[in-house]
Amino acid sequence: MIQNILIFIICSNVYLAQDFIDRFINHYINLDTYSLEFDYVTKDQSEIVYSQKGSLFFSKSKFRIVLTDLIFLYDGENHYTIVPENKEINMSSENEIANYILPSKIALTISKIRDRIKIKKNKLFEISYEDESGNTYLIFIKNNYSISRIDQSITNGYINSIVFKKTNFNKKIDDNLFYFDKENYKDYYVNKL
């Protein structure tokens, strides 16, 4: 009898975790827009080597990530990394930061590697996985599917942590945020990667 109860509890927990993953993925696939405010911290061992506040705007696969000293922009065709301090713009076909900071990209990644993720339910859902480069991710998700925190442990010993402070779903976002206007960066060097 006790064995049957334990099997039932284990199966229920597995089902609830998988159901949450399905709902998390569908939530971000079906979102038109979202915006986030966050803190971004990089540590080497216990020493903070980089710390900034940031904001993120997402609309129909386009995004803009603003940090104190950088802007990452995807206009639907190209990725731009704008560095005002150096008056430099790097233009490329992809941007690595988008893969681990955009909730919709995280949901897409999780949907592709479902068999490799681990999930725990405490106060928050905790999803962990390792990417093809050996970097590990620990993602804390609230019941409303907003991400509370992401920890990316890089194979070289660094840890990137993103703590989300504020999340807004399906609020109107000005399309001009996702438009790259060369006229605003006349004095900048453009590096096509």
C-alpha positions in Angstrom: 0.0 0.0 0.0 2.7 2.5 1.0 4.6 1.5 -2.2 1.6 2.4 -4.3 1.2 5.8 -2.5 4.9 6.6 -3.1 4.6 5.6 -6.8 1.5 7.8 -7.1 3.3 10.8 -5.5 6.4 10.4 -7.7 4.3 10.1 -10.8 2.1 13.1 -9.8 5.2 15.2 -9.2 6.7 14.2 -12.6 3.4 15.0 -14.3 3.0 18.4 -12.6 6.6 19.3 -13.5 6.1 18.4 -17.1 2.8 20.2 -17.2 4.4 23.3 -15.9 7.2 23.1 -18.5 4.5 22.7 -21.3 2.6 25.8 -20.0 5.9 27.8 -19.6 6.9 27.1 -23.2 3.4 27.8 -24.5 3.2 31.0 -22.5 6.3 32.5 -24.2 5.5 31.1 -27.7 2.1 32.9 -27.5 3.3 36.2 -26.1 3.4 39.2 -28.5 5.3 41.5 -26.2 7.1 41.6 -22.8 9.4 44.0 -21.0 11.8 43.3 -18.1 14.0 45.2 -15.7 17.0 43.2 -14.4 20.4 43.2 -12.7 23.2 41.6 -14.6 26.2 40.4 -12.5 29.3 38.4 -13.6 31.4 36.8 -10.9 34.8 35.1 -10.9 34.7 32.8 -7.9 33.0 35.1 -5.3 34.4 38.4 -6.7 32.0 40.6 -8.8 33.8 41.6 -12.0 30.9 43.2 -13.8 27.6 44.5 -12.5 24.9 46.5 -14.3 21.2 47.3 -14.4 19.4 46.6 -17.6 16.1 46.5 -19.4 14.8 44.3 -22.1 12.0 44.9 -24.6 10.6 42.1 -26.8 8.0 42.3 -29.6 7.2 39.7 -32.2 10.8 38.2 -32.2 12.5 41.6 -32.2 14.3 42.8 -29.1 16.3 45.5 -27.5 18.5 44.9 -24.4 19.8 48.0 -22.7 22.7 47.9 -20.2 24.6 50.9 -18.8 27.4 50.6 -21.4 25.9 48.5 -24.2 22.8 48.1 -26.3 21.9 44.9 -28.0 19.3 45.3 -30.8 17.6 42.8 -33.1 15.5 44.4 -35.8 14.2 41.2 -37.3 17.2 40.9 -39.7 20.4 41.8 -38.0 21.8 41.8 -34.5 23.5 45.0 -33.4 25.8 45.5 -30.4 26.2 49.2 -29.8 29.1 50.4 -27.7 28.7 54.1 -27.1 32.0 54.4 -25.1 34.0 53.2 -28.2 31.6 54.6 -30.8 31.4 51.1 -32.3 28.7 49.0 -33.6 29.1 45.2 -34.2 26.6 43.9 -36.7 26.1 40.1 -36.9 23.6 37.4 -37.8 23.3 36.2 -34.2 23.9 37.3 -30.6 24.8 34.9 -27.8 23.4 37.0 -25.0 19.9 36.6 -26.5 20.1 32.9 -26.0 20.3 33.1 -22.2 18.5 36.3 -21.3 15.4 36.3 -23.5 12.6 34.2 -21.9 11.2 33.3 -25.3 14.6 31.9 -26.4 15.0 30.1 -23.1 11.5 28.5 -23.6 12.5 27.5 -27.2 15.8 25.9 -25.9 13.9 24.0 -23.2 11.4 22.7 -25.7 14.3 21.3 -27.8 16.2 19.6 -24.9 13.3 18.4 -22.7 15.0 15.1 -22.1 18.1 16.8 -20.7 16.5 19.2 -18.3 16.1 18.7 -14.6 13.2 20.3 -12.7 12.5 20.9 -9.0 9.6 22.6 -7.3 10.4 24.5 -4.1 8.9 28.0 -3.7 9.8 28.5 -7.4 10.2 26.0 -10.2 14.0 25.4 -10.8 15.0 24.2 -14.2 18.6 23.2 -14.9 20.4 22.0 -18.0 23.8 22.0 -19.7 24.3 23.4 -23.2 26.5 21.9 -25.9 29.5 24.0 -24.7 29.4 22.6 -21.2 27.9 25.8 -19.7 25.2 25.0 -17.0 22.0 27.0 -16.5 19.8 27.2 -13.4 16.5 29.1 -14.0 14.1 30.1 -11.3 10.5 30.5 -12.5 7.5 31.9 -10.7 4.0 30.3 -11.0 3.0 33.1 -13.4 5.8 32.0 -15.7 7.9 35.1 -15.1 11.6 34.3 -14.6 13.0 35.3 -11.3 16.6 34.6 -11.8 19.0 32.9 -14.3 22.5 31.6 -13.3 24.8 30.7 -16.2 27.9 28.9 -15.0 30.5 29.1 -17.8 33.2 26.4 -18.2 36.0 29.0 -17.5 34.7 29.5 -13.9 32.7 32.7 -14.4 29.0 32.9 -13.4 26.6 35.3 -15.1 23.5 36.0 -12.9 20.5 37.8 -14.1 18.0 38.8 -11.5 14.7 40.0 -12.9 13.1 42.8 -10.9 10.0 43.7 -12.9 8.2 41.8 -15.7 5.3 43.1 -17.9 3.5 40.8 -20.3 1.6 42.0 -23.4 2.0 45.7 -22.8 2.2 48.0 -25.9 5.9 48.6 -26.9 6.9 51.3 -29.4 8.1 49.7 -32.6 10.8 52.4 -33.0 12.7 50.7 -30.1 13.6 47.9 -32.6 14.5 50.1 -35.5 18.2 50.6 -36.3 18.7 54.1 -37.7 22.3 54.7 -39.0 21.7 58.4 -38.8 21.8 58.2 -35.0 25.3 56.7 -35.2 27.1 58.8 -37.9 30.4 58.9 -36.0 30.4 55.2 -35.1 32.5 52.5 -36.7 30.4 49.7 -38.0 32.0 46.3 -37.8 30.2 43.6 -39.9 31.0 40.2 -38.4 
